[in-house]
């Protein structure tokens, strides 16, 4: 079976919506917006636009291979207030990740990473806290990742830095382990999911908290390993 390259067609699960914004559960293999590759106009932006029947605007991004909660606003003037909340650390982001190797109960990675993919010398501060949720076979860790900064591929790069790469990561991971999990557990994607977001509403200021259910293409392999996920 070939690795998943495209997300299934159809509306995205809505986690929250009102007159100002909408939060959806993005599947793996769907880009947030148009990038270097042509996906026939199929992106989070276009799916949510078609669902609502109006233009929408991305506040932040998730990697194409990562699933989970992503926020869009209905009016362009609301982008800046929410982006500022992300930049100021007023947004709580939690991810699930499956890593190769045994992790301790708690880990703080404070390691500057490249700002972009091309310039390796231009580094920026980056911090991620990891909490161990469970172990499989004594050598694969399901962790909750809590990034307190928002850098490109931060969680993936931090786990690689401590020699605990994410399973299914074709850029920073281990090809042998990725093949093993495809064959043994049917895992054909990056094992990284944005499971929850808590952020201040851009209009009212009230806290909005959402939980994004783990999709079957990740949840079923994790459950087959003995992990409890929802």
C-alpha positions as CSV (number, residue, x, y, z in Angstrom):
1,X,0.0,0.0,0.0
2,X,1.4,3.4,-1.0
3,X,1.8,6.2,1.6
4,X,-1.1,8.6,1.8
5,X,-0.6,11.5,-0.4
6,X,-4.0,13.2,-0.6
7,X,-6.7,13.7,2.0
8,X,-10.2,12.4,1.5
9,X,-12.5,14.9,-0.2
10,X,-15.4,16.6,1.7
11,X,-16.1,19.2,4.4
12,X,-13.7,19.3,7.3
13,X,-15.0,18.6,10.8
14,X,-15.9,21.8,12.5
15,X,-14.7,22.2,16.1
16,X,-16.0,25.7,16.7
17,X,-17.6,28.5,14.7
18,X,-19.2,31.8,15.2
19,X,-19.6,35.1,13.3
20,X,-15.9,35.9,13.7
21,X,-14.0,32.6,13.2
22,X,-14.0,28.9,12.6
23,X,-11.8,26.1,13.9
24,X,-11.6,22.8,11.9
25,X,-9.9,19.5,12.3
26,X,-7.4,19.3,9.4
27,X,-6.6,15.9,8.0
28,X,-3.0,14.8,7.2
29,X,-2.0,15.3,3.6
30,X,-4.1,18.5,3.1
31,X,-2.1,21.7,2.8
32,X,-3.4,24.8,4.7
33,X,-2.9,27.0,1.6
34,X,-1.3,27.0,-1.8
35,X,2.4,26.4,-1.6
36,X,5.0,25.0,-3.9
37,X,2.9,22.1,-5.2
38,X,-0.3,22.3,-7.2
39,X,-3.0,20.3,-5.5
40,X,-5.8,21.3,-7.8
41,X,-7.0,24.1,-5.6
42,X,-7.7,21.7,-2.7
43,X,-6.6,23.3,0.5
44,X,-7.9,24.1,4.0
45,X,-8.6,27.6,2.8
46,X,-10.7,26.5,-0.2
47,X,-12.6,23.8,1.7
48,X,-13.6,26.2,4.5
49,X,-14.4,28.9,2.0
50,X,-16.7,26.6,0.1
51,X,-18.3,25.3,3.3
52,X,-19.1,28.8,4.6
53,X,-19.7,30.5,1.2
54,X,-17.4,33.3,2.0
55,X,-13.7,34.2,2.0
56,X,-11.7,33.1,5.1
57,X,-8.2,33.9,6.3
58,X,-5.6,31.7,8.0
59,X,-4.3,32.8,11.3
60,X,-1.6,30.1,11.7
61,X,-0.4,27.0,9.8
62,X,0.0,23.3,10.3
63,X,2.4,21.2,8.2
64,X,0.7,19.4,5.3
65,X,1.5,16.1,7.0
66,X,0.2,17.1,10.4
67,X,-3.5,16.8,11.3
68,X,-5.5,18.7,13.9
69,X,-7.0,22.0,15.0
70,X,-6.4,25.0,12.8
71,X,-8.0,28.5,13.1
72,X,-9.4,30.7,10.4
73,X,-11.2,34.0,10.7
74,X,-14.0,35.4,8.6
75,X,-12.7,39.0,8.4
76,X,-9.2,40.1,7.4
77,X,-9.0,42.6,10.3
78,X,-9.2,39.8,12.8
79,X,-6.0,38.1,11.5
80,X,-3.6,40.5,13.2
81,X,-5.1,40.3,16.8
82,X,-5.1,36.5,16.8
83,X,-1.6,36.3,15.2
84,X,-0.4,38.6,18.0
85,X,-1.9,36.3,20.6
86,X,0.1,33.4,19.0
87,X,3.3,35.4,19.0
88,X,2.9,36.7,22.5
89,X,2.4,33.2,23.9
90,X,-1.3,33.6,24.8
91,X,-2.3,30.5,22.8
92,X,-2.0,27.1,24.4
93,X,-1.1,24.4,21.8
94,X,-1.0,20.7,22.5
95,X,0.1,18.0,20.1
96,X,0.2,14.2,20.2
97,X,3.4,12.6,18.7
98,X,4.7,9.1,18.4
99,X,8.5,9.1,18.8
100,X,11.2,6.4,18.4
101,X,12.9,5.7,21.7
102,X,11.9,5.8,25.3
103,X,11.2,9.3,26.7
104,X,11.4,10.4,30.3
105,X,8.2,11.5,32.1
106,X,9.0,15.2,31.4
107,X,11.4,16.8,28.9
108,X,12.1,20.4,28.1
109,X,13.9,21.0,24.8
110,X,15.3,24.6,24.7
111,X,17.2,24.6,21.4
112,X,17.4,27.3,18.7
113,X,16.5,26.1,15.3
114,X,16.8,27.6,11.8
115,X,14.2,30.2,11.0
116,X,13.6,28.6,7.6
117,X,14.5,25.6,5.6
118,X,17.2,27.1,3.4
119,X,19.3,29.4,5.7
120,X,20.7,27.0,8.4
121,X,22.7,29.8,10.1
122,X,19.8,32.1,10.9
123,X,18.5,30.5,14.1
124,X,15.8,31.5,16.5
125,X,15.0,30.5,20.1
126,X,12.6,27.6,20.3
127,X,11.2,25.7,23.4
128,X,9.0,22.6,23.6
129,X,7.9,20.7,26.6
130,X,7.2,17.0,26.3
131,X,5.1,14.8,28.6
132,X,5.2,11.0,28.3
133,X,1.7,9.4,27.8
134,X,2.8,5.8,27.3
135,X,5.4,3.4,25.9
136,X,5.1,0.6,23.4
137,X,7.5,-2.3,23.5
138,X,9.7,-0.2,25.8
139,X,11.1,1.8,22.8
140,X,8.3,3.9,21.3
141,X,6.9,6.9,23.2
142,X,3.5,8.5,22.8
143,X,4.0,12.1,24.1
144,X,2.1,15.3,24.5
145,X,4.1,18.2,23.0
146,X,3.6,21.7,24.3
147,X,5.5,24.2,22.1
148,X,5.8,27.6,23.9
149,X,7.3,29.2,20.7
150,X,6.0,28.7,17.2
151,X,8.8,27.9,14.8
152,X,8.9,26.0,11.5
153,X,8.8,22.3,12.1
154,X,9.6,23.0,15.7
155,X,8.3,19.7,17.3
156,X,9.8,17.6,14.5
157,X,13.2,19.3,14.8
158,X,13.3,19.2,18.5
159,X,12.5,15.5,18.7
160,X,15.2,14.8,16.0
161,X,17.6,16.9,18.1
162,X,17.2,14.6,21.1
163,X,17.4,11.5,18.8
164,X,13.7,10.7,19.2
165,X,12.3,11.4,15.7
166,X,8.6,11.2,15.0
167,X,7.4,8.0,13.3
168,X,6.4,8.6,9.7
169,X,8.5,11.8,9.4
170,X,10.1,11.5,5.9
171,X,12.2,14.7,6.5
172,X,13.6,14.4,10.0
173,X,12.8,10.7,10.8
174,X,14.1,7.2,10.4
175,X,13.2,5.5,7.1
176,X,13.6,2.0,8.5
177,X,11.2,2.7,11.4
178,X,8.8,4.4,9.0
179,X,8.7,1.3,6.8
180,X,8.3,-0.9,9.8
181,X,5.2,1.0,11.0
182,X,3.7,1.1,7.5
183,X,4.0,-2.7,7.3
184,X,3.1,-3.6,10.9
185,X,0.5,-1.0,11.9
186,X,-0.7,0.5,8.6
187,X,0.7,3.9,9.6
188,X,1.1,5.8,6.3
189,X,1.4,9.4,7.6
190,X,3.3,11.6,10.0
191,X,2.4,10.6,13.6
192,X,1.8,14.2,14.7
193,X,-1.6,15.6,15.6
194,X,-2.6,19.1,16.9
195,X,-5.0,17.8,19.6
196,X,-6.0,21.0,21.3
197,X,-6.0,24.8,21.2
198,X,-7.0,27.4,23.7
199,X,-6.9,31.0,22.6
200,X,-8.5,34.4,23.3
201,X,-11.4,35.3,21.0
202,X,-10.3,38.2,18.7
203,X,-13.6,40.1,19.4
204,X,-14.8,39.3,22.9
205,X,-11.5,38.2,24.5
206,X,-13.1,35.2,26.1
207,X,-11.1,32.0,26.0
208,X,-12.0,29.5,23.2
209,X,-10.9,25.9,23.9
210,X,-11.2,23.1,21.3
211,X,-10.2,19.4,21.2
212,X,-9.6,17.8,17.8
213,X,-10.3,14.1,17.8
214,X,-7.5,11.9,16.5
215,X,-8.3,10.7,13.0
216,X,-8.6,7.1,12.1
217,X,-5.4,7.0,10.0
218,X,-3.4,7.8,13.2
219,X,-5.8,6.6,15.9
220,X,-6.2,3.1,14.6
221,X,-2.4,2.4,14.5
222,X,-2.0,3.9,18.0
223,X,-4.8,1.8,19.4
224,X,-3.3,-1.3,17.8
225,X,-0.2,-0.5,19.7
226,X,-2.2,-0.4,23.0
227,X,-2.5,3.4,23.4
228,X,-5.8,5.0,24.4
229,X,-6.5,8.0,22.2
230,X,-9.6,10.0,21.4
